[in-house]
Amino acid sequence: MNDNEARQWAQKVWNKIEAKISAECDRIGSQVPYIARNGRYEDKMATDPYWWTNGFWAGILWLLYHDTGAEKYMTAARGVEDRLDECLTGFTGLHHDVGFMWLHTAVLDYRLTKRQRSLERAFHAAAILAGRYNPRGRFIRAWNGDKTGWMIIDCMMNLALLYWASEETGDPRFKYIAMEHADTALKYLVRDDGSCNHIGVMSLKDRELLDAPAGQGYAPGSSWTRGQAWGLYGFAISAAHTKDEPEYKEYLSASKRIAHYFVSSAASYGYIPPIDFRAPKEPALKDSSAGVIAACGLLQLADLLGKEEQDFYIGAATQMLKALEETCCDWNPERDSIVQEGACAYHCKSDEHRVPLIYADYFFIEAVHRLRHPEFRVW
């Protein structure tokens, strides 16, 4: 599928997205959803204000606002952003995913409306993320508690907040922290075949890898698909922000290597990824969120490459999105959530398999939005 065909497909799907999200916005407003149960979202922030997915609903609303200009989306998104202030105040409950939380709230608000309060919140969040940088190990630590030497592939996505902060302020320190984390992740989390470790436990004395636990995948050495998608998209994002740096080619090459591994592996599953590419065939457990995240990464890669390569990545992304849309999407406007068949982790509770996840909706909508508005960037 070429670029023009992909955009035609995206326009048809966008019409369904707009109808669905309009109804959801009227129904849930500034709640902070996570998993829809029986067709209805519950407010995740009411039970865990620091949860890593708490910005994605606002991200969806801002994408709809960018496309339609409808004020109700801005109003609801700002309601989410205001609610997250208690996390900035609480501070100690925050961890590495502040990028996910404030890129899709404060940063998008500022980009689209130039609201000063949103700029201040975004800088605050960027400073918190930079404060998690370990200069001895040259990485941003994951989680809290006893995980002092832990880093994870997911954090490649959060680096976008640091790149944005440097570009907005002209202060390169945020960018350099992001690049040093990316360098360490490339060395210890990306394998030669393009697959990725989820977790790296680092020695803080000699900067060596001590362990690579299974994390949210099946087992150590396996291939948790959402982690592969974070790596694919995350290194493409780092490449997009470092075109003037020597590391640019390394980040681009890493993203392409992961992309080829992901696409070839997903093809054997009809482009609906399992939770882990190296897990047993039974039980057959899917994770649609991995597919939509990977599709966004493939589109970011296409944007960095010449025309002779673009069609492959756009085609692969659209093929994955079409497969997911045809088999995993619920377009009933009376029910919350679009993308079904998500999974929180391989070994999670049974009621967290085959569920609709707010971030699956977000990345699906981002991908379709990007096909229609290739000039607009979130990350």
Secondary structure in CASP SS format (residue, H / E / C, confidence):
PFRMAT SS
TARGET T0000
AUTHOR 0000-0000-0000
METHOD secondary structure of the structure
MODEL  1
M C 1.00
N C 1.00
D H 1.00
N H 1.00
E H 1.00
A H 1.00
R H 1.00
Q H 1.00
W H 1.00
A H 1.00
Q H 1.00
K H 1.00
V H 1.00
W H 1.00
N H 1.00
K H 1.00
I H 1.00
E H 1.00
A H 1.00
K H 1.00
I H 1.00
S H 1.00
A H 1.00
E H 1.00
C H 1.00
D H 1.00
R H 1.00
I H 1.00
G C 1.00
S C 1.00
Q C 1.00
V C 1.00
P E 1.00
Y E 1.00
I E 1.00
A E 1.00
R E 1.00
N C 1.00
G C 1.00
R E 1.00
Y E 1.00
E E 1.00
D E 1.00
K H 1.00
M H 1.00
A H 1.00
T C 1.00
D C 1.00
P C 1.00
Y C 1.00
W C 1.00
W C 1.00
T C 1.00
N C 1.00
G C 1.00
F H 1.00
W H 1.00
A H 1.00
G H 1.00
I H 1.00
L H 1.00
W H 1.00
L H 1.00
L H 1.00
Y H 1.00
H H 1.00
D H 1.00
T H 1.00
G C 1.00
A C 1.00
E H 1.00
K H 1.00
Y H 1.00
M H 1.00
T H 1.00
A H 1.00
A H 1.00
R H 1.00
G H 1.00
V H 1.00
E H 1.00
D H 1.00
R H 1.00
L C 1.00
D H 1.00
E H 1.00
C H 1.00
L H 1.00
T H 1.00
G H 1.00
F C 1.00
T C 1.00
G C 1.00
L C 1.00
H C 1.00
H C 1.00
D C 1.00
V H 1.00
G H 1.00
F H 1.00
M H 1.00
W H 1.00
L H 1.00
H H 1.00
T H 1.00
A H 1.00
V H 1.00
L H 1.00
D H 1.00
Y H 1.00
R H 1.00
L H 1.00
T H 1.00
K C 1.00
R C 1.00
Q H 1.00
R H 1.00
S H 1.00
L H 1.00
E H 1.00
R H 1.00
A H 1.00
F H 1.00
H H 1.00
A H 1.00
A H 1.00
A H 1.00
I H 1.00
L H 1.00
A H 1.00
G C 1.00
R C 1.00
Y E 1.00
N E 1.00
P C 1.00
R C 1.00
G C 1.00
R C 1.00
F E 1.00
I E 1.00
R C 1.00
A C 1.00
W C 1.00
N C 1.00
G C 1.00
D C 1.00
K C 1.00
T C 1.00
G C 1.00
W E 1.00
M E 1.00
I E 1.00
I C 1.00
D C 1.00
C H 1.00
M H 1.00
M H 1.00
N H 1.00
L H 1.00
A H 1.00
L H 1.00
L H 1.00
Y H 1.00
W H 1.00
A H 1.00
S H 1.00
E H 1.00
E H 1.00
T H 1.00
G C 1.00
D C 1.00
P C 1.00
R H 1.00
F H 1.00
K H 1.00
Y H 1.00
I H 1.00
A H 1.00
M H 1.00
E H 1.00
H H 1.00
A H 1.00
D H 1.00
T H 1.00
A H 1.00
L H 1.00
K H 1.00
Y H 1.00
L C 1.00
V E 1.00
R C 1.00
D C 1.00
D C 1.00
G C 1.00
S C 1.00
C E 1.00
N C 1.00
H C 1.00
I E 1.00
G E 1.00
V E 1.00
M E 1.00
S C 1.00
L C 1.00
K C 1.00
D C 1.00
R C 1.00
E C 1.00
L E 1.00
L E 1.00
D E 1.00
A C 1.00
P C 1.00
A C 1.00
G C 1.00
Q C 1.00
G C 1.00
Y C 1.00
A C 1.00
P C 1.00
G C 1.00
S C 1.00
S C 1.00
W E 1.00
T H 1.00
R H 1.00
G H 1.00
Q H 1.00
A H 1.00
W H 1.00
G H 1.00
L H 1.00
Y H 1.00
G H 1.00
F H 1.00
A H 1.00
I H 1.00
S H 1.00
A H 1.00
A H 1.00
H C 1.00
T C 1.00
K C 1.00
D C 1.00
E C 1.00
P C 1.00
E C 1.00
Y H 1.00
K H 1.00
E H 1.00
Y H 1.00
L H 1.00
S H 1.00
A H 1.00
S H 1.00
K H 1.00
R H 1.00
I H 1.00
A H 1.00
H H 1.00
Y H 1.00
F H 1.00
V H 1.00
S H 1.00
S H 1.00
A H 1.00
A H 1.00
S C 1.00
Y C 1.00
G C 1.00
Y C 1.00
I C 1.00
P C 1.00
P E 1.00
I C 1.00
D E 1.00
F C 1.00
R C 1.00
A C 1.00
P C 1.00
K C 1.00
E C 1.00
P C 1.00
A C 1.00
L C 1.00
K E 1.00
D C 1.00
S H 1.00
S H 1.00
A H 1.00
G H 1.00
V H 1.00
I H 1.00
A H 1.00
A H 1.00
C H 1.00
G H 1.00
L H 1.00
L H 1.00
Q H 1.00
L H 1.00
A H 1.00
D H 1.00
L H 1.00
L C 1.00
G C 1.00
K H 1.00
E H 1.00
E H 1.00
Q H 1.00
D H 1.00
F H 1.00
Y H 1.00
I H 1.00
G H 1.00
A H 1.00
A H 1.00
T H 1.00
Q H 1.00
M H 1.00
L H 1.00
K H 1.00
A H 1.00
L H 1.00
E H 1.00
E H 1.00
T H 1.00
C H 1.00
C E 1.00
D C 1.00
W C 1.00
N C 1.00
P C 1.00
E C 1.00
R C 1.00
D C 1.00
S C 1.00
I C 1.00
V E 1.00
Q C 1.00
E C 1.00
G E 1.00
A E 1.00
C C 1.00
A C 1.00
Y C 1.00
H C 1.00
C C 1.00
K C 1.00
S H 1.00
D H 1.00
E H 1.00
H E 1.00
R E 1.00
V E 1.00
P C 1.00
L E 1.00
I H 1.00
Y H 1.00
A H 1.00
D H 1.00
Y H 1.00
F H 1.00
F H 1.00
I H 1.00
E H 1.00
A H 1.00
V H 1.00
H H 1.00
R H 1.00
L H 1.00
R H 1.00
H C 1.00
P C 1.00
E C 1.00
F C 1.00
R C 1.00
V C 1.00
W C 1.00
END
